[in-house]
Amino acid sequence: MNFKKQYVCWLVPFFAGIMLYGCTWSERGRETYATLPAMQSARYEQETVPVTVSNWDEQGRVFTQDFTVPPQRIVAAWQNSIETLLALGAGDRIIAAVGLPDVKYLRPEYRKQYNAIPVKSLYMLDLETVLMLEPDFIVGWYSTFSPKTLRSPHFWRSRGIHSYMAGSSIPVTLAGSGAASRTKHRVAEEIRYILDLGRIVDRSAQAREIVKELENRIRSAQRQARKSGASQRALVIELLGKDIVVYGEKTLAGDMVQSLGGELLAAAQRNIGREDIIRLNPDVVFLVVTETAYDEAPKLMRRLYDEPAFNGLAFVQQHRAHILPLYTVYAPGVRVQDGIEIISHGLYPEVFPAAEAELK
């Protein structure tokens, strides 16, 4: 996995109720640090001013921020940030978008808005450039706020600029006093991310509609899983040079498979050999493709099918291997729905049609 994907995150039990982290409501302008608070079931209601949102710093500590007005000059790093803001109807407030390999990987309805963004770059902008842009809000990944990129949330708060770090990009475990401990990443974190950004940009109604659609799809797949009886045996992997990396039970992709009624193979492994794949004989294989290899997806799929050792395996015989673009399973934001759709189709092809997001 590349460095962007090493940060696999924690979450609360899936569909035990959409959960979100309890936060300390601070007085206006005051930020409160704490260890990770207890979880409690909640739903966002009609917002009042100021909107107070809890988030994390680079050490995993929870703090709160008050947004007295919705941000108007946003720097959005990586596809999840960009596309979620576009989906919420806040694209006209993005002044810089970073990390999208090609506009064709956005949903078609967002491409015109994306093309209108003033500054676009595949690579992270340097600190001086971002400062000159005079943003009032920066949203990105854990890696966005590292010392070698855009500095910590503390750096920006001292300049009166808000920030938001996608929880699903934070390392599973962070060392250090007061750091939040994380054990795995689940779909509920993406729901929290969508709802939080909706609150921040004053688009809560749109955020709730997106979440409702996502929840309906998941429930539909879960009903199908119960109806089918037999659990489909699924393996989620990435081809990394000569190695085969496993997306196990601590990853979002693994959680999707399990939440949708599939049996996740090699759930506790980080890597897997060809002999183990032969022994497991999965019904379906999901192949994760990173952002630098999206255009190489057909070649990578061919490599999987053409592996002589796999000729007799069920997934090859039945042609049941599916591409999972990274943007659907790593800090995906609104594109978590695409990941759900791809995996639903892979597990239950007779019920769910092929997903449009699947790279061919």
Residue, then its C-alpha position, 0 to 999 in steps of 0.5 A: m500500500n502507498f503511504k496514503k493508505q497506511y492510515v486505516c481508521w476506527l469506528v463504532p459498530f456498524f448499524a447498531g445505530i449511526m454513531l458519532y463521537g460525543c463532543t465538548w460544546s465549547e464557549r464561542g472561540r474556545e477549543t477544548y482538548a480531550t481523550l476520545p469521548a464515549m460514543q453515543s447515538a445521535r442525529y444532526e438536527q437543524e443547526t444553530v449559530p455557531v456550529t460546533v464540530s469535533n475533530w482531531d489533531e495530528q496526535g489524534r486528540v479531539f478538539t472542537q471548533d466553532f463555525t460562526v459562518p459557513p466557510q467561503r474560501i475552501v482548500a480541499a485535499w484529495q478526492n473525498s474532500i473535493e467530491t463530497l463538497l461538490a455533492l453538498g452544493a459547495g463547489d463554488r466555495i472551493i478555491a483550490a482542489v488537490g489530488l484528483p488524477d483526472v476529472k473523469y474519475l468524478r461522477p459526471e454531474y460534478r465535473k462542470q463544477y470541478n472544472a470551474i475551481p480556480v486552482k487544481s493540482l494533482y500534487m499537494l500545494d506547498l505551504e506558501t501557496v496555500l497561505m497566499l490563497e487566504p483560505d478560511f477552511i482546509v479539509g484533507w487527510y491525516s497526511t495533509f496536516s503533517p509537518k512536511t505538508l501543510r502543518s498541523p491544525h494548531f498551525w492553522r487555528s493560530r491564524g484563524i483558519h479552520s481545518y477538518m481531518a477525515g477520521s478514516s485517514i487517521p492511523v489505527t493507533l497513535a502513540g502518545s499521551g492523550a491520543a485516541s486509540r482506534t481499532k478498525h475502520r467502518v462505514a459509519e465514519e464516512i457517514r459522520y464525515i458527510l454529516d459533519l461537512g454538511r453542517i460546516v458548509d450549511r448543507s445539512a439537508q443535502a448531507r442527510e439525503i446522501v446518507k439516507e440513500l446510502e443507508n437504504r442501499i446497505r439495508s437492501a444488500q443486508r436483506q439479500a444476504r439474509k435471503s440467500g442463506a449461503s455466505q459468499r466467501a470474498l477476498v479483498i486484495e491489492l497487487l503491489g509489485k510481487d506482493i499481494v496485500v490483503y484488505g482485512e477486517k480493520t479496513l473499510a473494504g473489509d467492513m463493507v464485505q462483512s456488513l453486506g453479509g459476505e465472509l471476509l477471507a484472510a481477515a487478520q492477514r496483511n499479506i497473502g501468498r498464491e498458495d493461500i489463495i488457492r487453499l481459500n478458493p474464494d467465490v469472489v475477489f475484489l482488487v483494489v487499484t490505487e489512484t496512480a494505476y486507475d488507467e492500468a485497471p484492465k491490465l491488473m485484472r488480466r494479470l489476476y485472471d491469467e495467473p496459471a495457479f488460479n485457473g481452477l479457482a471458483f472466482v476465475q471459472q465464474h469470472r467473479a473478480h471486480i475492481l475497487p478503485l481506491y476512492t471507493v474504499y479509502a476515506p471515500g466520503v460520498r463515494v463510499q456508496d460506490g464501494i457499497e454498490i461494487i461489493s453488493h454486485g460482486l456478492y450478489p450479481e443476480v440481484f444488484p447490477a454492475a456499478e458504474a464506478e467500477l473501472k473496466 
